[in-house]
Amino acid sequence: MSRQELKTAWLNQKVDPNRPTTKTILVETSCGHVTIERDGPDGYSHFKTNQGGDAIQYGLDRKLGEYNDGGTDYSEYDLIIR
């Protein structure tokens, strides 16, 4: 099987429509990384940024709706600070 066939087969897998949607904002204070993820029947989305010492404020701003890019409502996301 060629690489292209494997890629096509992987991307065309069926997704369980009953799978619960998980939404998280993960703030890693030790390195300043903020990861925003959503996974569910509608697909997977992942965004990661390095905010340095402002990582906690960046995560809180997204969760509370201060600076939501593209109109995304992050209020339903779980905020995890490590």
Secondary structure as UniProt FT lines:
FT   HELIX           3..11
FT   TURN            17..18
FT   STRAND          22..28
FT   TURN            29..32
FT   STRAND          33..40
FT   TURN            41..42
FT   STRAND          43..50
FT   HELIX           52..54
FT   HELIX           55..64
FT   HELIX           69..71
FT   HELIX           74..76
FT   STRAND          78..81
//
